[in-house]
């Protein structure tokens, strides 16, 4: 637990009274040691809070921590991956600013590390790293943007600071009390960098970040269906494995389950579409009537593709002015919004367009 200044004063006052009374009866160096330990812990708590503020709020501290993170986790220099991440971050920054302009005062520092697992992490000071492995596991920038949007949600709402205060500072304070980390030295950027992937955030805050990611994606040009598609893909790629494929950030102990997250996003997609568009067992529906069940194609399962089709439809149905479906160049459109390009094995574009116009 992080101690407030008032709480520290209360503890020290109570402890001083107890030790003074006990010393009058039977003086003991143990009492002095205990008082010294508590005083040291209280001073350390205040010092740690100051350091968290430094690395979270000052530009000097932000850059110092960012440098330590890159040194600890390594930096991927692949131009194409970095260019993709630059574009995603630029698009998401614009989207976030529409609902939270504070991002303009503290933009994100970010880099791709050399880890090939599926993970990303936002640390103090809007310092973010993305595992190289995400680009191998997720086939589209839309899906990668969902994961990064989730992390930006943590950053925008100071979830990371709360996680440090609840899960990291007590550990550091305990080490001081039992004498494993020496005297009351400062935390330092190098120590904070070690905890980038180990800050446990409560499930309510994880849900909050998921909801924020949906809001951010809705204010961008990314496909809203990608939010559910990410978790459909994870379920298929790693069946029965809730966390072994990824870093601590996806630990089931403090994160919602994969199916829960997929279904939550699917529900939000349905609500965004004015309760017109839904997905059930890989079938896209309009007004609860089956439209299309996509086949596996382009490195995606049919179920994963279904969420992308639903995401495109949801953009149209979010407006109450719903245009007719047409076909151009093998792609189905509703107005200027592309809906679906049928793959080999799918129902033809003309059949799907006719059905949309019939049930819309």
C-alpha positions in Angstrom: 0.0 0.0 0.0 1.2 3.5 -0.8 1.3 5.7 2.3 -0.1 9.3 2.2 1.9 12.0 4.0 -0.9 12.2 6.7 -0.8 8.5 7.2 3.0 8.5 7.5 2.8 11.2 10.2 0.2 9.2 12.1 2.3 6.0 12.0 5.4 7.8 13.1 3.6 9.6 16.0 2.0 6.3 17.2 5.2 4.4 16.9 7.2 7.1 18.7 4.7 7.1 21.6 4.9 3.3 21.8 8.6 3.1 21.7 9.1 5.9 24.2 6.7 4.2 26.7 8.3 0.8 26.2 11.8 2.2 26.6 10.8 3.7 30.0 9.9 0.2 31.1 12.7 -1.8 29.4 15.0 0.1 27.1 15.8 -2.0 24.0 17.7 -1.5 20.8 14.9 -3.4 19.1 12.5 -0.5 19.6 15.0 1.9 18.1 15.5 -0.4 15.2 11.8 -0.8 14.6 11.3 3.0 14.8 14.2 3.5 12.4 12.7 1.0 10.0 9.3 2.7 10.0 10.8 6.1 9.7 12.9 4.9 6.8 9.9 3.3 5.1 7.8 6.5 5.5 10.6 8.7 4.1 11.0 6.2 1.2 7.3 6.3 0.4 7.4 10.1 0.1 10.6 9.8 -2.0 9.1 7.2 -4.3 6.0 9.3 -4.9 8.2 12.2 -5.9 10.1 10.0 -8.3 7.0 8.6 -9.8 5.8 12.1 -10.5 9.2 13.0 -12.0 9.2 10.1 -14.4 5.5 10.4 -15.2 5.1 14.2 -15.6 8.4 15.9 -16.4 10.0 15.8 -19.8 13.4 15.1 -18.4 12.1 12.1 -16.4 10.1 10.8 -19.3 13.1 10.8 -21.6 15.3 9.2 -19.0 12.9 6.3 -18.4 12.4 5.9 -22.2 16.1 5.6 -22.7 16.4 2.9 -20.0 13.5 1.0 -21.5 15.1 0.9 -24.9 18.4 -0.2 -23.4 16.8 -3.0 -21.3 14.4 -4.5 -24.0 16.3 -3.8 -27.2 15.2 -1.9 -30.3 14.1 -3.3 -33.6 15.5 -1.3 -36.5 13.3 -2.9 -39.2 12.2 0.1 -41.3 8.9 -1.3 -42.5 7.8 -2.3 -39.0 8.7 1.1 -37.6 7.0 2.9 -40.5 3.8 0.9 -39.8 4.0 1.8 -36.1 4.6 5.5 -36.9 1.5 5.6 -39.0 -0.6 3.7 -36.3 0.6 6.1 -33.6 -0.1 9.2 -35.7 -3.6 8.0 -36.5 -4.4 7.0 -32.9 -3.0 10.2 -31.5 -5.4 12.1 -33.7 -8.3 9.9 -32.7 -7.5 10.1 -28.9 -7.2 13.9 -29.2 -10.8 14.1 -30.3 -12.0 12.8 -27.0 -9.0 13.6 -24.7 -7.0 16.7 -25.9 -4.5 16.2 -23.0 -2.5 13.9 -25.2 -1.3 17.0 -27.1 0.5 18.1 -23.9 2.1 14.7 -23.3 2.6 12.8 -26.6 3.7 9.2 -26.5 7.3 8.0 -26.8 7.3 4.5 -28.4 9.5 1.9 -29.9 9.4 -1.7 -31.1 11.5 -4.1 -28.9 13.1 -7.4 -30.0 10.6 -9.7 -28.2 8.7 -12.1 -30.5 5.8 -12.7 -28.1 2.4 -11.0 -28.3 2.6 -8.1 -25.9 2.8 -4.3 -25.6 3.2 -2.1 -22.5 2.7 1.5 -21.6 4.9 2.7 -18.7 5.1 5.9 -16.8 5.3 9.2 -18.7 3.4 7.8 -21.8 6.5 5.7 -22.6 5.3 2.7 -24.7 6.9 -0.3 -26.2 5.5 -2.8 -28.7 6.8 -6.3 -29.0 8.1 -7.2 -32.5 6.0 -10.4 -32.3 2.7 -8.5 -32.6 3.5 -7.8 -36.2 3.9 -11.6 -36.8 0.7 -12.6 -35.0 -1.7 -9.9 -36.0 -2.1 -9.6 -39.8 -3.6 -6.1 -40.0 -2.8 -2.6 -38.8 -6.4 -2.4 -37.7 -5.9 -5.1 -35.1 -2.5 -3.8 -34.0 -4.1 -0.4 -33.5 -6.7 -2.0 -31.1 -3.9 -3.4 -28.9 -2.0 -0.1 -28.9 -5.3 1.8 -28.3 -5.8 -0.3 -25.2 -2.3 0.7 -23.9 -3.0 4.3 -24.7 -6.2 4.0 -22.6 -4.0 3.0 -19.7 -1.8 5.9 -20.3 -4.5 8.5 -20.7 -6.3 7.5 -17.5 -3.1 7.1 -15.4 -3.8 3.4 -14.8 0.0 2.9 -15.0 0.7 5.2 -12.0 -2.1 3.4 -10.0 -0.5 0.1 -10.9 2.9 1.2 -9.8 1.5 2.5 -6.5 -0.3 -0.7 -5.8 1.9 -3.4 -7.1 5.5 -2.1 -7.4 6.0 0.4 -4.5 4.9 -2.0 -1.8 7.5 -4.5 -3.1 10.2 -2.0 -3.1 9.2 -0.7 0.4 9.1 -4.3 1.7 12.6 -4.9 0.4 13.9 -1.9 2.4 12.2 -3.1 5.6 13.7 -6.6 5.4 17.1 -5.2 4.4 17.4 -6.7 1.0 17.9 -3.5 -0.9 20.1 -1.5 1.3 19.3 2.0 2.5 16.5 4.3 1.4 18.0 5.1 -2.0 15.9 6.4 -4.9 14.0 4.2 -7.3 15.8 5.4 -10.5 14.8 5.0 -14.1 16.7 1.7 -14.5 14.7 0.1 -11.7 11.4 1.4 -13.1 12.3 0.0 -16.5 12.5 -3.5 -15.0 8.9 -3.2 -14.1 7.6 -2.1 -17.5 5.8 -5.5 -18.1 5.1 -6.3 -14.5 2.7 -3.6 -13.3 -0.5 -5.4 -12.5 -3.6 -3.4 -13.2 -7.0 -4.5 -11.9 -9.7 -6.0 -14.1 -12.0 -3.0 -13.8 -9.2 -0.8 -15.2 -8.5 -3.4 -17.9 -12.1 -3.2 -19.0 -11.9 0.6 -18.9 -8.9 0.4 -21.3 -10.8 -1.9 -23.6 -13.7 0.5 -23.7 -11.4 3.4 -24.4 -9.7 1.5 -27.2 -13.1 1.1 -28.9 -13.8 4.8 -28.5 -10.4 5.6 -30.0 -10.9 3.2 -32.9 -14.4 4.6 -33.6 -12.8 8.1 -34.0 -10.2 6.8 -36.5 -10.5 5.2 -39.9 -9.6 1.7 -38.6 -12.2 -1.1 -38.8 -14.2 -1.3 -35.6 -14.7 -5.0 -36.1 -10.9 -5.4 -35.5 -11.5 -5.0 -31.8 -13.4 -8.3 -31.6 -11.3 -9.8 -34.4 -8.1 -9.5 -32.3 -9.5 -11.8 -29.6 -11.1 -14.2 -32.1 -7.6 -14.6 -33.6 -6.0 -15.1 -30.2 -8.6 -17.8 -29.2 -7.9 -19.6 -32.5 -4.1 -19.3 -32.4 -3.7 -20.3 -28.8 -6.6 -22.5 -27.8 -6.9 -23.1 -24.1 -3.8 -21.0 -23.4 -4.9 -17.8 -21.5 -1.4 -16.4 -20.9 1.5 -18.7 -21.9 1.8 -17.2 -25.3 2.2 -13.6 -24.1 3.7 -11.4 -21.5 2.3 -10.5 -18.1 0.0 -7.9 -19.6 -2.4 -10.7 -20.8 -2.3 -12.6 -17.5 -5.7 -14.0 -16.7 -5.2 -13.2 -13.0 -5.7 -9.5 -13.7 -7.2 -9.4 -17.2 -10.5 -10.5 -18.6 -10.7 -13.7 -20.5 -10.1 -13.7 -24.3 -13.7 -14.8 -25.1 -15.1 -12.2 -22.7 -13.2 -9.5 -24.4 -14.2 -10.6 -27.9 -17.9 -10.8 -26.9 -17.7 -7.4 -25.1 -16.4 -5.8 -28.3 -19.0 -7.6 -30.4 -21.7 -6.2 -28.2 -20.3 -2.7 -28.4 -20.2 -3.1 -32.2 -23.8 -4.0 -32.2 -24.7 -1.0 -30.1 -22.6 1.3 -32.3 -24.6 0.1 -35.3 -27.9 1.2 -33.6 -28.5 -2.5 -32.8 -28.6 -3.5 -36.4 -25.4 -5.5 -37.0 -24.3 -8.6 -35.1 -22.1 -11.6 -35.4 -23.1 -15.1 -34.2 -20.9 -18.2 -34.8 -19.1 -16.6 -37.8 -22.3 -15.4 -39.5 -22.9 -11.7 -40.0 -26.4 -10.6 -39.4 -28.5 -7.4 -40.2 -31.6 -7.0 -38.2 -31.0 -10.5 -36.8 -31.2 -11.9 -40.3 -28.3 -13.9 -41.7 -26.3 -12.0 -44.4 -23.1 -13.9 -45.0 -20.8 -16.5 -43.4 -17.3 -15.7 -44.7 -14.9 -18.5 -45.5 -11.3 -18.5 -44.4 -9.2 -16.3 -46.6 -6.2 -13.9 -46.6 -4.6 -15.7 -43.5 -7.8 -15.3 -41.5 -10.5 -17.7 -40.4 -14.0 -17.1 -41.5 -14.9 -16.1 -38.0 -12.2 -13.4 -37.9 -13.3 -12.1 -41.3 -16.9 -11.9 -40.1 -16.0 -9.2 -37.5 -14.3 -7.1 -40.2 -17.4 -7.3 -42.4 -19.6 -6.4 -39.4 -17.2 -3.5 -38.6 -17.7 -2.0 -42.1 -21.5 -2.5 -41.8 -21.5 -0.9 -38.4 -20.0 2.3 -39.8 -22.9 2.6 -42.2 -25.7 1.7 -39.7 -24.2 4.1 -37.2 -25.9 6.7 -39.4 -29.6 6.4 -39.8 -29.3 7.4 -43.5 -28.4 3.9 -44.9 -27.7 3.8 -48.6 -28.3 0.9 -50.9 -25.6 -1.7 -51.5 -23.9 -1.7 -54.8 -21.0 -3.7 -56.4 -17.9 -2.2 -58.0 -14.8 -4.1 -59.1 -15.9 -7.2 -57.1 -16.3 -5.2 -53.9 -19.6 -4.5 -52.1 -20.2 -0.8 -51.2 -22.8 1.1 -49.3 -22.3 4.6 -50.3 -18.5 5.2 -50.1 -18.0 2.6 -47.4 -16.5 -0.7 -48.6 -18.3 -3.6 -47.0 -16.7 -6.8 -48.3 -14.7 -8.2 -51.1 -15.8 -11.8 -51.4 -13.0 -14.4 -51.6 -13.1 -17.7 -53.5 -15.7 -19.8 -51.7 -17.8 -16.9 -50.5 -21.2 -16.0 -51.9 -20.9 -13.7 -54.8 -20.8 -9.9 -54.4 -24.0 -9.4 -56.3 -25.9 -11.9 -54.1 -24.6 -10.3 -50.9 -25.5 -6.8 -52.1 -29.0 -8.0 -53.1 -29.5 -9.6 -49.7 -28.3 -6.4 -47.9 -30.9 -4.4 -49.8 -33.6 -6.9 -49.0 -33.0 -7.0 -45.2 -31.5 -3.6 -44.4 
